[in-house]
Amino acid sequence: MTDVSIVSFAQAPNVRATHGTTNGVEMLVPILREALDGAGLAKQDIGFWCSGSSDYLAGRAFSFIAAVDAIGAFPPIHESHVEADAAWALYEAWVKIRTGEVDTALVYGFGKSSAGVLRRVLAMQLDPYSVAPLWPDAVSVAGLQARLGLDQGLWTEQDMAEVAARSRGANPNAQVHERVTAEELLDRPYLADPLRRHDCPPVTDGAAVVVLATAERARELTPNPARIIGMAHRVESAQLGARELTASPSTAAAAAAVGTDGATLAELHAPFTHQEILLRRALRLGDEVTVNPSGGPLCGNPMFAAGLARIGEAATRVPPGERAIAHATSGPLLQQNLVCVLEGE
Protein backbone atom coordinates (compact mmCIF):
# COMPACT_ATOMS: atom_id res chain seq x y z
CA MET A 1 0.00 0.00 0.00
CA THR A 2 0.99 3.62 -0.54
CA ASP A 3 3.03 5.33 2.19
CA VAL A 4 1.46 8.48 3.66
CA SER A 5 3.09 11.60 5.11
CA ILE A 6 1.94 14.67 7.00
CA VAL A 7 2.86 17.83 5.12
CA SER A 8 1.15 20.63 7.03
CA PHE A 9 -0.42 21.38 10.41
CA ALA A 10 -2.26 24.38 11.82
CA GLN A 11 -4.34 25.00 14.91
CA ALA A 12 -6.48 27.79 16.23
CA PRO A 13 -5.44 29.53 19.46
CA ASN A 14 -6.60 27.50 22.45
CA VAL A 15 -8.79 29.85 24.49
CA ARG A 16 -11.31 29.61 27.29
CA ALA A 17 -14.16 30.89 25.12
CA THR A 18 -14.78 32.28 21.66
CA HIS A 19 -17.65 34.45 20.51
CA GLY A 20 -18.32 32.38 17.40
CA THR A 21 -21.01 29.84 16.66
CA THR A 22 -20.82 26.20 17.75
CA ASN A 23 -20.17 25.01 14.17
CA GLY A 24 -16.55 26.15 14.39
CA VAL A 25 -16.56 28.07 11.12
CA GLU A 26 -14.94 31.17 12.60
CA MET A 27 -12.08 29.11 14.01
CA LEU A 28 -11.67 26.94 10.92
CA VAL A 29 -11.51 29.48 8.08
CA PRO A 30 -8.10 31.00 8.97
CA ILE A 31 -6.41 27.71 9.91
CA LEU A 32 -7.70 25.92 6.81
CA ARG A 33 -6.02 28.66 4.78
CA GLU A 34 -2.85 28.41 6.89
CA ALA A 35 -2.64 24.64 6.45
CA LEU A 36 -3.27 24.79 2.71
CA ASP A 37 -0.73 27.57 2.23
CA GLY A 38 1.77 25.59 4.28
CA ALA A 39 1.45 22.72 1.81
CA GLY A 40 1.29 24.97 -1.26
CA LEU A 41 -2.12 23.59 -2.16
CA ALA A 42 -5.48 25.04 -3.17
CA LYS A 43 -8.84 23.65 -2.09
CA GLN A 44 -9.35 21.99 -5.46
CA ASP A 45 -6.09 20.05 -4.96
CA ILE A 46 -7.50 18.13 -1.97
CA GLY A 47 -8.83 14.71 -2.88
CA PHE A 48 -10.63 13.93 0.38
CA TRP A 49 -11.86 15.94 3.37
CA CYS A 50 -12.66 14.41 6.76
CA SER A 51 -13.65 16.03 10.04
CA GLY A 52 -14.17 15.14 13.67
CA SER A 53 -16.64 16.85 15.99
CA SER A 54 -19.63 16.10 18.18
CA ASP A 55 -23.32 16.91 17.93
CA TYR A 56 -23.89 16.69 21.68
CA LEU A 57 -21.05 19.16 22.31
CA ALA A 58 -22.42 21.57 19.69
CA GLY A 59 -25.99 21.10 20.88
CA ARG A 60 -27.36 20.51 17.41
CA ALA A 61 -27.92 17.61 15.02
CA PHE A 62 -25.54 17.23 12.07
CA SER A 63 -23.43 20.10 13.35
CA PHE A 64 -20.55 19.11 11.08
CA ILE A 65 -22.63 20.00 8.01
CA ALA A 66 -22.63 23.66 9.02
CA ALA A 67 -18.85 23.49 9.50
CA VAL A 68 -18.47 22.62 5.81
CA ASP A 69 -19.25 26.31 5.20
CA ALA A 70 -15.61 26.91 6.11
CA ILE A 71 -14.58 24.89 3.06
CA GLY A 72 -17.02 26.50 0.63
CA ALA A 73 -19.72 25.21 -1.66
CA PHE A 74 -17.56 25.11 -4.78
CA PRO A 75 -15.77 23.20 -6.13
CA PRO A 76 -17.67 20.06 -4.99
CA ILE A 77 -15.78 17.98 -2.43
CA HIS A 78 -15.47 14.35 -1.35
CA GLU A 79 -16.18 14.61 2.39
CA SER A 80 -16.71 12.42 5.46
CA HIS A 81 -17.05 12.84 9.22
CA VAL A 82 -16.48 10.95 12.47
CA GLU A 83 -18.31 11.55 15.74
CA ALA A 84 -15.05 11.40 17.69
CA ASP A 85 -11.78 13.19 18.04
CA ALA A 86 -10.46 14.16 14.61
CA ALA A 87 -7.51 11.79 15.10
CA TRP A 88 -9.99 9.12 13.97
CA ALA A 89 -10.84 11.26 10.95
CA LEU A 90 -7.12 11.25 10.17
CA TYR A 91 -7.17 7.45 10.41
CA GLU A 92 -9.97 7.36 7.83
CA ALA A 93 -8.07 9.73 5.52
CA TRP A 94 -4.88 7.67 5.98
CA VAL A 95 -6.74 4.54 4.84
CA LYS A 96 -8.20 6.45 1.88
CA ILE A 97 -4.72 7.43 0.67
CA ARG A 98 -3.17 4.06 1.49
CA THR A 99 -5.69 2.27 -0.74
CA GLY A 100 -4.89 4.58 -3.65
CA GLU A 101 -8.27 6.33 -3.90
CA VAL A 102 -6.73 9.80 -3.48
CA ASP A 103 -3.25 11.27 -3.14
CA THR A 104 -4.08 14.18 -0.82
CA ALA A 105 -6.43 14.68 2.12
CA LEU A 106 -7.27 17.38 4.64
CA VAL A 107 -8.44 16.52 8.15
CA TYR A 108 -9.90 18.96 10.65
CA GLY A 109 -11.48 18.85 14.08
CA PHE A 110 -13.18 21.47 16.20
CA GLY A 111 -14.96 21.92 19.50
CA LYS A 112 -16.56 24.85 21.28
CA SER A 113 -16.46 23.56 24.83
CA SER A 114 -17.61 26.88 26.27
CA ALA A 115 -21.06 26.47 24.70
CA GLY A 116 -22.34 24.44 27.64
CA VAL A 117 -21.32 22.89 30.94
CA LEU A 118 -18.65 20.67 29.38
CA ARG A 119 -17.85 18.42 32.32
CA ARG A 120 -21.51 17.47 32.69
CA VAL A 121 -22.10 17.18 28.96
CA LEU A 122 -19.38 14.53 28.81
CA ALA A 123 -21.57 12.28 30.99
CA MET A 124 -23.52 11.56 27.80
CA GLN A 125 -20.72 9.30 26.59
CA LEU A 126 -20.99 7.06 29.66
CA ASP A 127 -22.96 3.82 29.89
CA PRO A 128 -26.55 4.95 29.20
CA TYR A 129 -28.18 2.49 31.60
CA SER A 130 -26.23 2.48 34.84
CA VAL A 131 -23.85 5.47 34.83
CA ALA A 132 -25.07 8.31 32.59
CA PRO A 133 -28.39 8.73 34.51
CA LEU A 134 -26.30 9.68 37.55
CA TRP A 135 -24.76 12.60 35.57
CA PRO A 136 -21.27 12.30 37.07
CA ASP A 137 -19.02 15.10 35.83
CA ALA A 138 -15.81 14.26 33.97
CA VAL A 139 -13.51 15.47 36.76
CA SER A 140 -15.23 13.33 39.39
CA VAL A 141 -15.00 10.24 37.18
CA ALA A 142 -11.29 10.91 36.57
CA GLY A 143 -10.88 11.36 40.31
CA LEU A 144 -12.09 7.80 40.86
CA GLN A 145 -9.42 6.56 38.45
CA ALA A 146 -6.72 8.67 40.10
CA ARG A 147 -7.71 7.40 43.55
CA LEU A 148 -7.50 3.77 42.42
CA GLY A 149 -3.95 4.32 41.20
CA LEU A 150 -2.93 6.14 44.36
CA ASP A 151 -4.33 3.41 46.59
CA GLN A 152 -2.51 0.74 44.57
CA GLY A 153 0.77 2.64 44.77
CA LEU A 154 1.02 3.09 40.99
CA TRP A 155 1.62 6.85 41.31
CA THR A 156 1.70 9.54 43.96
CA GLU A 157 0.31 13.05 44.19
CA GLN A 158 3.93 14.23 43.85
CA ASP A 159 4.22 12.33 40.56
CA MET A 160 1.01 13.96 39.32
CA ALA A 161 2.19 17.43 40.33
CA GLU A 162 5.49 16.93 38.52
CA VAL A 163 3.60 16.12 35.31
CA ALA A 164 1.59 19.33 35.69
CA ALA A 165 4.63 21.48 36.46
CA ARG A 166 6.52 20.20 33.43
CA SER A 167 3.54 20.60 31.10
CA ARG A 168 2.61 24.10 32.30
CA GLY A 169 6.17 25.33 31.80
CA ALA A 170 6.72 23.74 28.39
CA ASN A 171 5.02 26.10 25.96
CA PRO A 172 4.76 29.87 26.55
CA ASN A 173 2.09 30.08 23.83
CA ALA A 174 -0.20 27.53 25.48
CA GLN A 175 -3.60 28.41 26.93
CA VAL A 176 -2.21 27.65 30.38
CA HIS A 177 1.43 28.61 31.00
CA GLU A 178 2.91 28.87 34.45
CA ARG A 179 6.43 28.54 35.81
CA VAL A 180 5.78 26.67 39.01
CA THR A 181 7.27 23.79 40.99
CA ALA A 182 5.50 20.58 41.93
CA GLU A 183 5.80 21.51 45.59
CA GLU A 184 4.00 24.80 44.99
CA LEU A 185 1.22 22.98 43.16
CA LEU A 186 0.78 20.52 46.03
CA ASP A 187 0.03 23.43 48.36
CA ARG A 188 -3.07 24.29 46.36
CA PRO A 189 -6.56 23.06 47.33
CA TYR A 190 -8.32 20.03 45.89
CA LEU A 191 -10.89 20.44 43.15
CA ALA A 192 -12.20 16.86 43.40
CA ASP A 193 -10.06 14.86 45.79
CA PRO A 194 -7.46 13.61 44.85
CA LEU A 195 -7.42 16.00 41.86
CA ARG A 196 -6.37 19.62 42.09
CA ARG A 197 -7.11 22.13 39.36
CA HIS A 198 -3.67 21.64 37.78
CA ASP A 199 -4.39 17.90 37.45
CA CYS A 200 -7.28 18.65 35.09
CA PRO A 201 -7.41 20.01 31.54
CA PRO A 202 -8.68 23.55 30.97
CA VAL A 203 -12.03 24.05 29.26
CA THR A 204 -10.96 25.03 25.75
CA ASP A 205 -12.39 26.25 22.47
CA GLY A 206 -10.17 25.30 19.56
CA ALA A 207 -9.64 23.56 16.24
CA ALA A 208 -6.85 21.80 14.33
CA VAL A 209 -6.08 20.97 10.69
CA VAL A 210 -3.67 18.42 9.20
CA VAL A 211 -2.87 17.93 5.50
CA LEU A 212 -1.83 14.45 4.31
CA ALA A 213 -0.36 13.25 1.03
CA THR A 214 1.28 10.20 -0.44
CA ALA A 215 4.92 10.05 0.60
CA GLU A 216 6.00 10.72 -2.98
CA ARG A 217 3.70 13.74 -3.34
CA ALA A 218 4.66 14.98 0.12
CA ARG A 219 8.30 15.37 -0.87
CA GLU A 220 7.17 17.74 -3.61
CA LEU A 221 5.08 19.80 -1.20
CA THR A 222 7.42 20.28 1.77
CA PRO A 223 11.13 19.80 2.48
CA ASN A 224 10.44 18.04 5.81
CA PRO A 225 7.39 15.74 5.73
CA ALA A 226 6.69 13.37 8.59
CA ARG A 227 6.00 9.88 7.27
CA ILE A 228 3.39 7.78 9.05
CA ILE A 229 5.12 4.49 9.86
CA GLY A 230 2.01 2.91 11.31
CA MET A 231 -1.29 3.69 12.98
CA ALA A 232 -3.76 1.57 14.95
CA HIS A 233 -6.58 2.04 17.43
CA ARG A 234 -8.33 -0.21 19.93
CA VAL A 235 -11.40 0.18 22.14
CA GLU A 236 -12.45 -1.08 25.56
CA SER A 237 -15.82 -1.58 27.23
CA ALA A 238 -18.04 1.43 27.82
CA GLN A 239 -18.94 -0.04 31.22
CA LEU A 240 -16.42 1.39 33.69
CA GLY A 241 -16.93 -1.51 36.10
CA ALA A 242 -15.88 -3.99 33.41
CA ARG A 243 -12.47 -2.34 32.87
CA GLU A 244 -9.15 -2.24 34.67
CA LEU A 245 -9.02 1.54 35.12
CA THR A 246 -5.41 1.69 36.32
CA ALA A 247 -4.07 0.24 33.05
CA SER A 248 -4.75 0.87 29.39
CA PRO A 249 -4.76 -2.44 27.51
CA SER A 250 -6.21 -0.79 24.40
CA THR A 251 -3.24 1.60 24.23
CA ALA A 252 -0.80 -1.26 24.73
CA ALA A 253 -2.52 -3.31 22.03
CA ALA A 254 -2.50 -0.44 19.54
CA ALA A 255 1.18 0.20 20.27
CA ALA A 256 2.02 -3.48 19.80
CA ALA A 257 0.26 -3.42 16.42
CA VAL A 258 2.44 -0.61 15.08
CA GLY A 259 5.69 -0.95 17.03
CA THR A 260 6.89 2.01 19.06
CA ASP A 261 10.55 1.17 19.68
CA GLY A 262 13.13 3.84 18.99
CA ALA A 263 10.91 6.88 19.50
CA THR A 264 12.59 9.95 20.97
CA LEU A 265 9.48 12.12 21.32
CA ALA A 266 5.87 11.48 22.30
CA GLU A 267 2.76 13.66 22.25
CA LEU A 268 0.22 12.01 24.54
CA HIS A 269 -3.46 12.92 24.72
CA ALA A 270 -3.63 12.63 28.51
CA PRO A 271 -6.25 15.09 29.80
CA PHE A 272 -5.41 14.37 33.46
CA THR A 273 -1.97 14.18 35.07
CA HIS A 274 -2.30 10.60 36.29
CA GLN A 275 -3.33 9.51 32.78
CA GLU A 276 0.04 10.61 31.39
CA ILE A 277 1.75 8.32 33.91
CA LEU A 278 -0.63 5.51 32.97
CA LEU A 279 -0.04 6.01 29.24
CA ARG A 280 3.74 6.15 29.61
CA ARG A 281 3.58 2.70 31.20
CA ALA A 282 1.23 1.33 28.54
CA LEU A 283 3.55 2.60 25.80
CA ARG A 284 6.69 1.59 27.72
CA LEU A 285 8.26 5.03 27.38
CA GLY A 286 11.52 5.52 29.21
CA ASP A 287 13.04 8.72 30.59
CA GLU A 288 14.93 9.19 27.31
CA VAL A 289 11.65 10.02 25.53
CA THR A 290 10.58 13.67 25.58
CA VAL A 291 6.88 13.76 26.45
CA ASN A 292 4.48 16.56 25.47
CA PRO A 293 6.95 19.34 24.57
CA SER A 294 3.90 21.27 23.37
CA GLY A 295 2.44 21.25 26.89
CA GLY A 296 -0.19 18.69 25.89
CA PRO A 297 -3.89 18.76 26.79
CA LEU A 298 -3.15 19.98 30.33
CA CYS A 299 -2.33 23.34 28.72
CA GLY A 300 -5.12 23.40 26.12
CA ASN A 301 -7.71 20.70 25.49
CA PRO A 302 -10.10 21.55 22.63
CA MET A 303 -12.60 18.72 22.55
CA PHE A 304 -12.49 16.63 19.35
CA ALA A 305 -9.37 18.45 18.15
CA ALA A 306 -6.81 17.78 20.91
CA GLY A 307 -6.00 14.26 19.68
CA LEU A 308 -5.48 15.47 16.12
CA ALA A 309 -3.31 18.26 17.50
CA ARG A 310 -1.09 15.67 19.21
CA ILE A 311 -0.41 14.11 15.79
CA GLY A 312 0.22 17.51 14.24
CA GLU A 313 2.51 18.60 17.08
CA ALA A 314 4.52 15.37 16.85
CA ALA A 315 4.80 15.71 13.06
CA THR A 316 6.19 19.24 13.27
CA ARG A 317 8.61 18.45 16.10
CA VAL A 318 10.11 15.09 15.08
CA PRO A 319 13.72 15.59 13.90
CA PRO A 320 14.84 14.15 10.54
CA GLY A 321 15.68 10.48 10.82
CA GLU A 322 14.04 10.10 14.23
CA ARG A 323 10.70 8.69 15.31
CA ALA A 324 7.86 10.13 17.35
CA ILE A 325 4.72 8.66 18.91
CA ALA A 326 1.40 10.49 18.76
CA HIS A 327 -1.48 9.28 20.89
CA ALA A 328 -5.16 10.23 20.90
CA THR A 329 -8.02 9.13 23.11
CA SER A 330 -11.78 9.24 22.91
CA GLY A 331 -14.46 8.27 25.40
CA PRO A 332 -14.34 8.24 29.22
CA LEU A 333 -11.13 7.39 31.08
CA LEU A 334 -9.05 6.39 28.05
CA GLN A 335 -11.74 4.08 26.67
CA GLN A 336 -10.57 4.19 23.05
CA ASN A 337 -6.97 4.87 22.08
CA LEU A 338 -5.12 5.53 18.85
CA VAL A 339 -1.36 5.29 18.39
CA CYS A 340 0.44 6.81 15.42
CA VAL A 341 4.18 6.42 14.78
CA LEU A 342 5.89 9.12 12.70
CA GLU A 343 9.35 9.41 11.18
CA GLY A 344 10.96 12.68 10.17
CA GLU A 345 12.33 12.80 6.63
CORWO-V271884 format. One line per field, one symbol per residue. phi: phi as a letter, one per 20 degrees, with the letter a starting at -180 (. if undefined). A space follows every 50 residues. Layout:
phi: ???
This chain:
phi: .ffccedbbbbfgfcfbdeeffemgfffgfefffffffemddgfeeebdb ccabffffmbflffffffgfeoebfgcdcbbceagfgffffffgfffgen fbdbbccbcbadfffbegfegfffeegfeddgfelffffffffffffgff femebcffgfffffffffefcfefgdcbebefffffeeffebgeeegfed fffceabbccddbggffffeebfcfdeefabbbccdffegfedefeccff fffffffdndfnfdbbddedfcgffffffgffeleeffefdlffomffdr cfgmcffffffffffedffgnddcddcccbnfllfcccccddcfd
